[in-house]
Amino acid sequence: MRDLAAHAGELDAADPLAGFRDRFSIREGLIYLDGNSLGCLPKATAGRMQQVIGEQWGEGLITSWLDADWSTMPQRVGDKIAQLIGANEGEVIAADSTSVNIFKALTAAISLRPGRGEILTETTNFPTDAYMMQGIETFSGGRIKARAVPPDDLLDAVDENTAAVLLTHVHYKSAKARDLAETTRRIQQSGALVIWDLSHSTGALELDLNAANADFAVGCGYKFLNGGPGAPAFLFAAQRNHNAEPVLSGWFGHAKPFAFEEDYQPAGGVDRFLCGTPYVLGLAALEVGVDLMLEVDIRHVRTKSNALGDLLIEAMEPLCSEFGFELAGPANSAERGSHIGYAHENAYAMVQALREKDVIADFRTPEIIRFGLTPLYLRHSDILDAVERLTKVCRTRSWNKPEYRTVAAVT
Ligand SMILES: *Cc1c(COP(=O)(O)O)cnc(C)c1O
């Protein structure tokens, strides 16, 4: 085997993103391989929160809705996210959770395709996506059917009764990435609308929603955008779909929220997809993460993510043969997003044992160890250190403890 340590050293020395690690608060010694689930804390976030809480809330109070531009934060942060996903100004809002935005996008798509009775996704999709679809079926009294088909059958399952297809761009377990433009094109041939879940893509991969002619998209603020726990999510609606009928017809999506009219009348543009009062504190933290991401050339992020992944796969090879790990996703970096999963029968216990060695990875049921690759704050050497610590866990069987066998409520 070639000298991986020397290889990693060269990659780190030539890394155009190396300076960004210092912009995050990361405890010495910790190797954090879970930034695709909850991103690290940017150092600038605390100061921004201090300002929003101390000055804007503490002193400005209600005048800050205008004086500190609180009321337009969903649009302002949305326009910044638009630059990361290939959307135009006025097509993205930052608000609510991804799940709620999935509901908004699906119901909007249904309103744009009256007479069509089905919404479609693939099996193995992230559960909340399927759950939101099932809720819509129930609420519609059966008029709308929610259907999930195996990933390989999806394109053939779209027909003239399909109102919308909800798909995740990068799969949350396998990291397999779909071809955004080609998949969109194929689905739209049947007249259906396409909703992309970009939770594991935004801030990790180059995205161009408008070049792909996407209809709607949603995504997370707390993963690669480093917006903090429970950060607001985003919703993209292509301009041509701004005539959709909002079902979550709250007052912030009204044409004149402060006219306090009796009847709902949707705002023009993407604003109609807002619902209630903006989450000011969450949006302020998210904006710091998004601003940081906008300083970066996303092509560098993608190149480094691929290199981190290739290095991990190479370093894991001996563990695959000696301890039975199995790569659970594409080996080819062009086909995957920014995380890598390994299947192992003791995956859960191993993730716990790794924490003892200051490596945080993720467990995904039933037997996947998932390593998130976040190019802004991971070094190539971190990957090798993590694999070395995992090797120790395997050699000493430190995972084999009764307390590591009970699966916790949150994984
Ligand atoms: C993380 C993730 C979500 C999260 O949804 P929330 O409503 O923000 O909890 C949704 N979809 C996918 C594909 C995800 O990976």
Ligand as a Chemical Component Dictionary entry (heavy atoms), coordinates in Angstrom:
data_LIG
# 
_chem_comp.id                   LIG 
_chem_comp.type                 NON-POLYMER 
_chem_comp.pdbx_formal_charge   0 
_chem_comp.three_letter_code    LIG 
# 
loop_
_chem_comp_atom.comp_id 
_chem_comp_atom.atom_id 
_chem_comp_atom.alt_atom_id 
_chem_comp_atom.type_symbol 
_chem_comp_atom.charge 
_chem_comp_atom.model_Cartn_x 
_chem_comp_atom.model_Cartn_y 
_chem_comp_atom.model_Cartn_z 
_chem_comp_atom.pdbx_ordinal 
LIG C1 C1 C 0 -31.968 15.936 7.318  1  
LIG C2 C2 C 0 -33.025 15.698 6.305  2  
LIG C3 C3 C 0 -34.310 16.219 6.486  3  
LIG C4 C4 C 0 -34.649 16.935 7.758  4  
LIG O1 O1 O 0 -35.921 17.436 7.843  5  
LIG P1 P1 P 0 -36.292 18.405 9.046  6  
LIG O2 O2 O 0 -37.713 18.670 8.865  7  
LIG O3 O3 O 0 -35.421 19.627 8.910  8  
LIG O4 O4 O 0 -35.998 17.685 10.323 9  
LIG C5 C5 C 0 -35.232 16.031 5.465  10 
LIG N1 N1 N 0 -34.920 15.341 4.347  11 
LIG C6 C6 C 0 -33.687 14.812 4.169  12 
LIG C7 C7 C 0 -33.362 14.073 2.920  13 
LIG C8 C8 C 0 -32.710 14.965 5.146  14 
LIG O5 O5 O 0 -31.510 14.427 4.985  15 
# 
loop_
_chem_comp_bond.comp_id 
_chem_comp_bond.atom_id_1 
_chem_comp_bond.atom_id_2 
_chem_comp_bond.value_order 
_chem_comp_bond.pdbx_ordinal 
LIG C1 C2 SING 1  
LIG C2 C3 SING 2  
LIG C2 C8 DOUB 3  
LIG C3 C4 SING 4  
LIG C3 C5 DOUB 5  
LIG C4 O1 SING 6  
LIG O1 P1 SING 7  
LIG P1 O2 DOUB 8  
LIG P1 O3 SING 9  
LIG P1 O4 SING 10 
LIG C5 N1 SING 11 
LIG N1 C6 DOUB 12 
LIG C6 C7 SING 13 
LIG C6 C8 SING 14 
LIG C8 O5 SING 15 
# 
